[in-house]
């Protein structure tokens, strides 16, 4: 749909839609001088609003801290009071729907750009020291039953993204098989883990990125991973509370 139609559907100004497309929060393509926005992406965003996911989006540093805390990390870049407030926020929405987390983490990236990369080069790029795999590229790590042959989805800072373009001869393409989510900082590396020699993003980020996918199967896998993550976190909190009582 056109930017104007998307703005009307979402109840925002067209300039806001253009900003969302620019940041990768809405999938869009340029046809000549006009931007067109994917109808299913607009409908999913409208669903977020309709489901009541209106709480303010977290800043990037807080969003990545939330991912770290839910994975059992310390989010050491936050102050003690910031961590306490974030823990309270996470606890108060422990049973919230995926829409809440998708809204909270909407600032996790500064842009999302698709490139075309040769199929034979995908495995090599995923082994690059500067990137962290996410979405379908991290699905196997969490036994989600998704294949990603010939496709890749990664986080990278802007300098790494520029280097990847040169090293792997990447070509920008709205239908490309590589999605690079740009991060302003090194949050993706600080919160990720290395599994079988591959750097993988924190589970919360993988889940939300899957929820952002075009196909229903990936979105279902994202919901499944998010549910498992929240269940694990709730169990960990109960164990910690019981330990304090015993002590």
C-alpha positions in Angstrom: 0.0 0.0 0.0 1.1 3.6 -0.4 2.7 5.5 2.5 -0.5 7.7 2.7 -2.7 4.6 2.9 -0.4 3.0 5.5 -0.5 6.2 7.6 -4.3 6.3 7.5 -4.5 2.6 8.6 -2.1 3.3 11.5 -3.5 6.6 12.4 -0.2 8.5 12.1 1.3 11.1 9.8 2.9 9.9 6.5 6.3 11.2 7.8 6.1 8.7 10.6 5.5 5.9 8.2 8.5 6.9 6.2 10.6 7.0 9.4 9.4 3.5 10.2 10.4 2.2 6.8 13.8 3.9 7.1 14.5 2.2 10.4 13.3 -1.2 9.2 10.3 -1.3 11.5 8.1 -1.5 8.5 9.0 -3.4 5.3 8.8 -1.2 2.2 10.1 -0.9 -1.4 10.7 2.0 -3.7 9.0 2.0 -7.0 10.5 4.9 -9.0 10.0 8.0 -6.8 7.3 6.4 -4.6 7.6 4.2 -1.5 5.2 1.3 -1.1 4.8 -0.4 2.2 4.0 -4.1 2.7 0.4 -4.5 3.6 1.0 -7.5 6.0 3.7 -5.4 7.8 1.2 -2.6 8.3 -1.5 -5.0 9.5 0.9 -6.5 12.1 1.8 -3.1 13.4 -1.9 -2.2 13.6 -2.4 -5.5 15.5 0.2 -4.3 18.0 -1.8 -1.2 18.7 -5.1 -3.0 18.7 -3.8 -5.5 21.2 -3.0 -2.6 23.6 0.8 -2.7 23.1 1.0 1.0 23.6 3.6 1.2 26.3 6.6 3.3 25.5 9.4 1.6 23.5 12.6 1.1 25.4 15.8 2.8 24.4 18.3 0.6 22.6 20.5 0.2 25.6 17.5 -0.7 27.8 16.1 -3.1 25.2 19.4 -5.0 25.0 19.7 -4.9 28.7 16.2 -6.6 28.9 17.4 -9.3 26.6 20.5 -9.8 28.7 18.6 -10.0 32.0 16.1 -12.5 30.6 19.0 -14.7 29.6 20.4 -14.6 33.1 23.0 -11.8 32.4 23.8 -8.8 34.6 23.3 -5.9 32.1 26.3 -4.2 33.7 26.0 -1.1 31.6 22.9 -0.1 33.5 23.0 1.6 36.9 21.7 -0.3 39.9 18.5 1.7 40.0 18.0 1.3 36.2 18.4 -2.5 36.6 15.9 -2.5 39.4 13.3 -0.5 37.4 13.8 -2.8 34.4 13.5 -6.0 36.4 10.2 -4.6 37.9 8.9 -3.7 34.4 9.7 -7.2 33.1 8.1 -8.8 36.1 4.9 -6.8 35.8 4.5 -7.9 32.2 5.8 -11.5 32.6 2.5 -12.9 31.2 2.1 -10.2 28.5 1.5 -11.1 24.9 4.2 -11.0 22.2 2.8 -7.6 21.1 4.2 -6.0 24.3 7.7 -7.2 23.7 7.6 -6.3 20.0 6.7 -2.8 21.0 9.3 -2.5 23.7 12.1 -3.7 21.5 11.2 -1.6 18.4 14.3 0.5 19.0 16.7 -2.4 19.1 18.1 -1.5 15.7 18.8 1.7 13.8 18.0 0.2 10.4 17.3 -3.1 8.7 18.7 -3.5 5.2 18.4 -6.4 2.7 21.2 -7.4 0.5 21.8 -10.1 -2.1 24.6 -12.5 -1.3 25.7 -15.6 -3.2 24.3 -18.7 -1.6 27.7 -20.3 -1.4 28.9 -17.3 0.8 26.1 -17.4 3.4 27.9 -19.9 5.7 31.1 -17.8 5.5 29.4 -14.6 6.4 27.7 -16.2 9.3 31.1 -17.1 10.7 32.4 -13.5 10.4 33.7 -12.2 13.7 31.8 -9.0 13.5 28.2 -10.3 13.2 25.7 -12.0 15.5 23.2 -14.4 14.0 19.5 -13.8 14.7 16.0 -14.7 13.4 16.0 -17.9 11.3 19.8 -17.9 11.3 19.7 -18.6 15.0 16.6 -20.9 15.0 18.6 -24.1 14.9 20.4 -23.1 18.1 17.0 -23.1 19.9 15.6 -26.3 18.2 12.8 -24.3 16.5 12.6 -26.5 13.5 13.2 -23.8 11.0 15.5 -24.1 8.0 17.5 -21.1 6.7 19.3 -22.6 3.7 20.6 -19.8 1.4 19.3 -17.1 3.8 20.9 -15.1 6.6 19.8 -12.6 9.2 22.4 -10.9 11.4 23.1 -8.0 13.7 26.1 -5.7 13.0 27.3 -2.3 13.8 27.6 0.3 11.0 31.3 -0.2 10.5 31.0 -3.9 10.2 28.1 -3.6 7.8 30.2 -1.4 5.5 33.0 -3.9 5.7 30.6 -6.8 4.9 29.4 -5.0 1.8 33.0 -4.7 0.5 34.2 -8.1 1.6 31.3 -10.1 0.4 30.3 -8.0 -2.6 26.8 -7.4 -1.2 24.2 -5.7 -3.4 21.2 -4.0 -1.8 18.0 -5.6 -2.9 14.5 -5.4 -1.4 14.2 -9.1 -2.1 17.7 -10.1 -1.0 18.5 -13.2 1.0 20.6 -11.3 3.7 19.0 -9.1 6.3 21.4 -6.9 8.2 20.0 -5.3 11.4 22.2 -2.3 12.2 23.0 -1.6 15.9 24.4 1.6 17.3 26.9 0.1 19.7 28.1 -3.4 20.6 25.0 -4.5 22.5 24.5 -7.5 20.1 28.0 -8.8 20.9 27.8 -8.1 24.7 24.5 -10.0 25.1 25.1 -12.8 22.6 26.6 -16.2 23.1 28.7 -18.5 21.0 27.2 -21.9 20.0 29.1 -24.3 17.8 31.5 -21.6 16.8 28.7 -19.2 15.8 27.8 -16.0 17.6 24.0 -16.0 18.3 21.9 -13.1 19.6 20.1 -13.2 22.9 16.9 -15.3 22.9 14.6 -12.3 23.3 16.1 -10.6 20.2 15.9 -13.9 18.2 12.2 -14.3 19.2 11.2 -10.7 18.3 13.1 -10.9 15.0 11.2 -14.1 14.1 8.0 -12.4 15.0 8.9 -9.7 12.5 9.2 -12.2 9.7 7.0 -12.3 6.6 5.9 -16.0 7.0 3.5 -17.5 9.5 5.8 -20.4 10.4 8.6 -18.1 11.5 6.2 -15.9 13.5 4.9 -19.0 15.3 8.4 -20.1 16.1 9.1 -16.6 17.5 6.0 -16.9 19.8 7.1 -20.3 20.9 10.7 -19.1 21.8 9.3 -16.1 23.6 7.0 -18.2 25.6 9.8 -20.6 26.6 12.1 -17.7 27.5 9.5 -16.1 29.8 8.7 -19.5 31.4 12.4 -20.1 32.1 12.7 -16.6 33.5 9.7 -17.0 35.8 11.0 -20.4 37.0 14.4 -18.7 37.7 12.7 -16.0 39.7 10.7 -18.5 41.8 13.9 -20.4 42.5 15.7 -17.3 43.6 12.8 -16.3 45.8 12.6 -19.7 47.4 16.4 -19.6 48.1 16.1 -16.2 49.9 13.3 -17.6 52.0 15.4 -20.7 53.0 18.4 -18.4 53.7 
